[in-house]
């Protein structure tokens, strides 16, 4: 099923003609079409204010693409500057109530998201920070065990940036729904690599961004789906002009836009808007089922090759159902030095404290490149 994937799409990513790129979990590879879009943005700078209608058109196109990506209803997606801003927009609408003031988070989540939820203790929430005693990924069973009637929010990652583990999120959402809690799902490390249907998932909030598996050219653009019934109930305490019902008409007072757009605030980064379109089009054209199947083939090969060496401790689960697109592993010694040595050899991975070495085989990578990475790591350990 995936045999034709590499020749069909690999030529569209210039970096693979020069390097073996395994750092999509940090910054995804950029498409050739993205350079064309960025050249169009640079050309627009000469027009300044006359380019604004063009910017708005590009901005509106992103909503359509993101809603297709997430299988989300029209108007249920907001675009913001970063994932933490998305989390903050939701958190600001919530208040601790008698008998419902706990927030459940995980040690496996992205540190910026953890900072945001931990800070809600200053507003009267009680934060339950789940950790696995044996340094294994915090799984759905542990999260479900922490969901009680006093939980207001479950803020967790679909794919952990620290372990590469894929959460059985459907069971967590079901438990939270039964307890009356909201689930705010950080899907940044998943979206574009793992199929996400927000309606079928019955998610409350799903947050992601474009510069990893969606191959956006840079940072400064994130998005969130908000379940329409939930969005209608929430009143943004820190609104901005882009969140107004008629944001292009500059009304004197704020009227919340219907759906998720009410949470948006100021002018977006139009450079990031231009740099995001080609990656979204690629993922939609390639198909997430094909991307996922190819990703699982490559990560299975990488996981098995690394785990076969007793000097390498693989943090990512081996089960296909329990891993995203990244394999996290640790070795003794200076892991930053290993990243540098691999980069000198034309192979890109990265290192994060608490996560170890991280390698994400892009779907257009080849099996030979994966094997070369395995052998290169083993040679460096020797």
Secondary structure, DSSP 8 states (H G I E B T S, - for coil): --TTHHHHHGGG-GGGGT-EE-BTTTS----HHHHHHHHHHHHHTTTGGGGHHHHHHHHHHHHHHHHHHHT--TT-EEEES-HHHHHHHHHTT---BTTB-EEEEETTS-HHHHHHHHGGGGGT-EEEEE--TTS----HHHHHHH--TTEEEEEEESB-TTT-BB--HHHHHHHHHHHT-EEEEE-TTTBTTB---HHHHT-SEEEEESSSTT--SSSS-EEEEE-HHHHHH---SS--GGGBTTGGG--SS--B-SGGGGG--S---HHHHHHHHHHHHHHHHH-HHHHHHHHHHHHHHHHHHHHTSTT-EE-S-SSGGGB-S-EEEE-SS-HHHHHHHHHHTTEE-EEETTTEEEEB--TT--HHHHHHHHHHHHHHH-
